[in-house]
Amino acid sequence: MTPELTFTTTRTDISVPAGEREQILANPGFGAYFTDHMVTATWTKGQGWHGGEVRPFGPLQISPAAAVLHYAQEVFEGMKAYRHADGSVWTFRPDRNAARMARSCERLALPVLSEEDFVAGIRALVEIDQSWVPAYGTGETSLYLRPFMFASEAFLGVRPANEVTFSVIASPAGSYFPGGLKPITLWISQDYARAGSGGTGAAKCGGNYASSLAGQLEGIAQGCDQAVFLDSSTQTYIEELGGMNLFFVTKDGRLRTPALTGSILEGVTRDSILEIAPDLGLKPEESRIGIDEWKDGVASGEITEVFACGTAAVITPVGELRWDGGSAPSTAGAEGGEITRTIRQALLDIQYGVAEDTRGWMTRLA
């Protein structure tokens, strides 16, 4: 289908000089620098989506009474653009990000942006700022893309906003593990829940991330990297980390992950891993997994590897699990188990155009 939104272009007069940009791309970190332009569009009740524009990156002007500041009506997505060997720029499964944003919008009572308009907005930004996509062969570098939507209407009242802003910004991203894979240590959060039944856990909205921070800080205080959250009703079933899904490899060749219950975010990387698992001789399994299964499975050898997954790191090996009064040892070694590394490399090879894209997951942007 043809996009309904069209994007006019206003080029910046103060783009980052080429030399400075190259210095940034040599060591961009994550989320610290931004490209020269941004995309915006507006939705209003009665008129729908309109006013698509590529414009200079800069502050958004909103009223102090904007509904998002008071009622948190907003959603976002996270994805990457990858440079291939021939210089072209591609992104991974944007249809899945668009579909997830649509589901998030429905849950947060925001207008849905079509897949065609979603991809058109991303493409418009990448086309004008493609010089910000790191060169092929510079490690696991990419251009991180952040589409987001928020209630911009100035109105103090609890109802869906009559004016909404959509935007896309981009930030060059370096290798998540520049010194090689490093297993993370996790803390079981028993005092905090990331989301609850009937809430917004399955939507990608800022409130879910804000609610995970206290548990994360608790984990850091215990010498851990992140926290793993359990179901809010019984505090016995594994859900996810603050921003990543979890997987467990068993000695009989199963690849297990917590089933989607409505309070777990359906990750694009998660979905992709489940799809490619049979190609690697693994049996994917979605089910409720008790935290005691993790503890006992590592101790008995039933669980041979644990890893987390998400857009930023692709796959992160999980090492030691700690909780108040105990710990379970790491199965990850120094750089993660063999299956963890194999799955991770299989995804990276597709994303960077090294392996054939037999499933049609990649979309060319520039």
N, C-alpha and C positions, 0 to 999 in steps of 0.2 A: 504494500500500500504506500501511497505517496504521503509524506508528512503534511500536516495541515499548517504547522507553523513555518514561517520563513524568517530568516535571521539577517537583518541589515548589519553592516559592519562599519564601525567607527574605530580606526586604528589609533593607537596611542602615539603621542608625540614624545614620550619619554621612556622608550623601551630600554631594557637593560643592555648595556653595551656588550658586543659579542665576546670580548675578552673577559669581562666580568662573568658573563653567563657560562663560559667554558670553565672558569674557576669554580663556579657553583656546581656544575655538572660533574666535576672531578670528585667532589665530596658533598653531595646534596643532603645527606642524612635522610630524615623523613618528616615531611610536613613543615619544614622550616623556611622554604623559599617558594615563591609563586610565579607563575608565568605572567606575561605582559598583558593578557586579556582575560576576560570572563564572559560568560553568557548569562543573559537574563531574559525572562518572559513574565508576563502578568496574566493572571486569571481573575476575572470579575464575574460576579453573579449576573447572568443575563447576556453577557458578551462572550464568555468562555475564554480560551487562551488566545492571546494576541501580544503584539509588541515585542516579538523576538528580536534580540540584538546581541551582537558581539561588540563589546566595548572595552575600554581600558580597565585593567584590574584596579580596584579601589574600593573605598568604603561604600556600603549601602546606606542610603539615607532612609531611616524609618522613624516613625513617631514613637515617643516614649510610651504611648498608649497602644502600640502594636500588639495584637492579640498573642503573638508568639512569646512575648516577654512575660506575659501574665498567666497564660494557660498552656504553654508548651506544645502548641499545635504545629508540629514540624516533623519531617522525615528526611532521610538522606540515604545515599548509596556510596559504595566505594569500589573502584575498579582501576585497571591499569591499561596504559598504552605501551606497546612493546615495539622496539625497532628490530626489523629483520635484516638479514644479511644483504638484501638488495636495496636497503635504505627505506623501504616502505614501512608504514606504521599500522599496527593492528591492535585490536582489543579482544578480550576473551569472554565469550558468551554474554554479550550485552543484552540479549533477549531475556536472559534470566534475571539480570539486574533490573531491567525495565518491568518485568512481571512482579518482582518482589516489591519494587517501589509502588506499583499499582496496589498491591495488597496492603502495604503499609499505609498508603493514602486512604484506602477504604476504612482501615481500622481507626485512623486519626481524623476521619471526617474531612479529608482534603480532596480537592478535585483530582481525578486520575489523568495523568499525562500518557498519551498513547505511546506504544513502543517506537513507532516511527518518529514521533517528535522527540522522544527521549534520545534516540540514537542520533537524530539530526542535530540536536543541541551539542552533543559530545563531539560529533564530527566537525561542526562549525568551529569549535574552539581549537581542536587539535590541528585542523588545517592551517589556521593562522599562527598557531604557536608551536608548530611541529619542530622548530629548531630547538625547543626545550626537551624533546625526547632524547634521552641519552643514546649514544652510538651503540651499534651492535658490537658485541664482544667485550663490553666493559663490565663484565660480571652480571649479577642479577639486578641490573638497573632498569628503570622504567619511568614513565610519567604517571603519577597517581592522579586519578580523576575523581572529583567529589561533586556529583550532582546532589542538589538538596532543594527542599521546598518548605516554605514557612508562611504562616498567617501574618500578612503585613497590614491588614486593616486596622485602623485606629479605632478601637471600640472596646470598652470595658463591659463585657457581658459574656456569660458562658453559653456560647452557641458557635456553630461552625462559621468561620470567617467568610465574609463576602468579597474579600480581596486576598489573593495569594500570590507570592512571588516564587518563581522557579529560577535556579541559578546553577551554573557549572563553573567550578574553579579547578585549577590543576597545579600540581606540585611535583617537581622531579624527586625521585626516590632512589636512594642508593641500595646496595645489597643489605638485606636484613641481617645477614650473618657474614660480615666482611671477613672475619677470621675463621670461617668454617662453622658448621652447625654446632650449636651449643644447647644441650638439654636444659629445660627450665624446671625449677622446683616449684611445686604447687602446695598451697595451703587450703584445707577444707574449711570453707566459711560456714559456720553453724549458727551464727548470730544474725546473718544477713541473707536475704534472698534477692536474686537479680530481678525476678518477675514472678507473678502468681497466676493461678488459673483464672481465665477470663480477662486477664490484663493485656498488656501490650508487648509481651515477651517475644511474640513471633513477628512483630513489626520492627523495622530498623529505624528507631527514633531515639533522640538524645536522652530521654528520660531513663531508658534501660541502661545506658552507659553511666549516667550519673548515679543510678542506684547501685552500681557495682563498685563504685570507687571506695566506699567505706570498707568493704570486704577486702579489696585489693590492698588498701593501706594496712589493714590488720595482717594480711599475709606478709607484706614487706617488713612489718615490725617483727615478724617471726623468722626473718631471714629468707623468705621465699620471693619468687619473681611475680607470681600472680595467684589469684584465688580461684578455686573451682566451686561453683554454686550448685546446691541441691534443690530438689523440689520444695516449694514453700509450705506444703501441707504436712508432709511427713518428715522432711529433712533426711531422707534415706536414699532417694534416687538421684543419680548424676544427671545434671542438665548441661551446662557449658561453662566456659570461662567468661570473663567479662566481655570478650569480643571474639571468641574462637570456639569452634565445635571440637569435640573429643572423639578419638577412635582408639580401639583396643584390638590388638592382634593376638589371636589365641594359637596354642601349639597345634591344634587340629585344622588350621588354615582358615579360620573365620576372621572376618574384619567387622567388628561390632561397633555400633555407634548408638547413642541414646535416640529413641524414637521421638519424632516430633509430637509434642503434646499440646501445642498451642502457647507454651511459654518458652520455647526454644526457637532461636532464629534459624531459618533454613538457609544455610550458607551455600553460596554458589560453588565454592571449593568443596564443601561437603558433598554436594550432589554429584560433582564431577568425579570425586574419589569413589563413590558408590558405583558409578557407571563403569569406570575403568578397572575396578577390582577383579572381575572375572577374567579380564585379559591377562592378569598377573597371577592367575591360579588361586585367587582368594574368593571366599564365599561371603558376600556382603550381607549384613544382618542388622536391621533396625529393631531395637527392643528396649524396654525399660531395663536399666542396669543399676543395681544397687551399689552404693558406695562400699559395702562390705565385700561385694564381688571383686572390686578393684583391689582392696587390701588383701583378701585371701588369695586371689588369682595370681598376684605377683609373688606372694610367699610360696605358693604351691608349684609355680612354674606354668600354670594354665595360661596366664597372660604373659606373652613374651615381649611385647612392645606396646608402648602407649605414645600417641602423638596428638597434637592439636593442629587445627587448620583454619586458615582465613586468608583474605586477599593479601594482606601486608607481607606475611612471612611464608605464604603458601602452606608449608608444613613445618611444624616445630616439634622436635622430639621432647617428650616429657620424661623427666628423671624422677627424683624422689617426691613422694607424696607425704605431707606432714599434716598432723592435726593435734588438737589439744590432748596431750598425753601419749602420743605415739607417732610412728612414721612407717612407711612402706618403702623398701629400697628401690633404687633406680634399675630399670631394665635397658636403659638407653646407651650405656657405654659413654664414650667421649663425644661421639657425633651422631647418636641415634642408631637404631637397629637397621639391619639390612633392608627389611621391607619398608620401613619408614623412608629410607633414602631412595629406594627404588621408585616408590609412588611419587615422591617429591620430584625426582628427576624426570619421570614420565610426563608430569604436568608441565614442568618448565620447558621441556623439549617441544611440546605442542605450542606453548605460548610464544616462544622465541622462533618458531618456524623451523626448528631442527628436525622434528618428527612430522610425518604426514598427518594432516588434520582430517582423519577419516570420518569424523562426526560432524564436520561443518561448524565447529565451535568458534572459529576465529572470524572476525569481521574487519575488513580493511577500512581504515579511517583516513589515511593520506598516503 
